[in-house]
């Protein structure tokens, strides 16, 4: 082994006592710490007692040959690499050993070249095994760090969701103490907070804190909006068609707020005087890298250019979010009522 490498502990298994002693001396001179076993059973027993970096295993041994020993050795969870030692005309046995799990093989003779080749082969096997173990350890450490980060993010999302729910409750309580435009404004603020909080609720209960299932999120949001409108006495039905699709959390928040604003505006202005009606929300992929989000109704109609009937804050919020997502807001002028849609570039993020 090189000076930079730690000393490798080798178990040499061979029933030939004389050759085993020669191999032990030759490999020790080359930097190995060598122990010898003279049978397969003895070798397996030594592996039970101590940790070795590699095993050199001879084929011909009485009672239990090298292949039988190799088969038992490879069943161990932390088995070291095995260099198999065969005769000069035993290619079939060498192939069988490789198939059984040996790292490499060396043809045995009594010349110095055998010990040189054996040492080089063992060095390569030990280095490859150490590299593999270091890689596995690094991957395990990385997975632990990833799992910890995921758990931390879930906890953060849990706390954020709880805090937003608390803020929403405060706003709702305040709304009950006022009337008119102030109450309506506070109720709209509460619904915006709820739209954001729902994203965080889904993140801390999800296996993937880097993605939000948009279809599930929109179903939950539409259900919540439907209950809110029903409690306000509005006879408006809100429907949703959404394809299965996952997006990063910030995109989910943006899309949820857009839906919240467009649906709320439609409920308030598309069907005046308590008139019943329907609002349809849809989210579907229109290409591999974009989705179309649309909200439409059959009400009085609005093309986005008339003066807003209310404060116009909802429209400004929607336009600002659409601009931030590079998704211009568009109106389908061919339909009765109002049809608003935006084509959103998708990001594949974790």
DACORFEN-V958421 format. One line per field, one symbol per residue. ss: DSSP state (H for helix, E for strand, L for the rest). psi: psi as a letter, one per 40 degrees, with the letter a starting at -180 (. if undefined). burial: # if it has 9 or more other C-alpha atoms within 8 Angstrom, else .. Layout:
# DACORFEN-V958421
ss = ???
psi = ???
burial = ???
This chain:
# DACORFEN-V958421
ss = LLLLLLLLEEEEELLLHHHHHHHHHHHHHLLLEEEEELLHHHHHHHHHHLLLLEEEEELLLLLLLHHHHHHHHLLLLLLLEEEEEELLLLHHHHHHHHHHLLLEEEELLLLHHHHHHHHHHHHHHHHHHHHHHHHHHHHHHHHHHHHHHHHHHHHHHHHHHHHHHHHHHHHHHHHLLLLHHHHHHHHHHHHHHHHHHHHHHHHHLLLLLLLEEHHHHHHHHHHHHHHHHHHLLLLEEEEEEELLLEELHHHHHHHHHHHHHHHHHHHHHLLLLLLLEEEEEEEEEEELLEEEEEEEELLLLLLLLLLLLLLLHHHHHHHHHHHHLLLLLEELLLLLLEEEEEEEELLLLL
psi = iideiihhhhhhhhehdddddddddddddeeihhihieiddddddddddihidihhhidhiidhaddddddddeeidfhiihhhhiidffdddddddddeeidiihhhaeiddddddddddddddddddddddddddddddddddddddddddddddddddddddddddddddddeeiiadddddddddddddddddddddddeeieheeihhddddddddddddddddddeehfhhhihhhihhiiiddddddddddddddddddddddgifehiaihhhihiheideiihhihiifadiheeeihidadeddddddddddddefgihihheeiiahhhihhhhihgi.
burial = #......########...###.##.###..##########.###.##....########.#..####.###.##.....#######.......#.###.#########.....##.###.###.##..#....................#..######.###.##.###.##.##...#..###.##.################....#######.######..##..##...#######.#...####.#################.###...###########....############.#..........##.###.###.#.###.##....#########.....
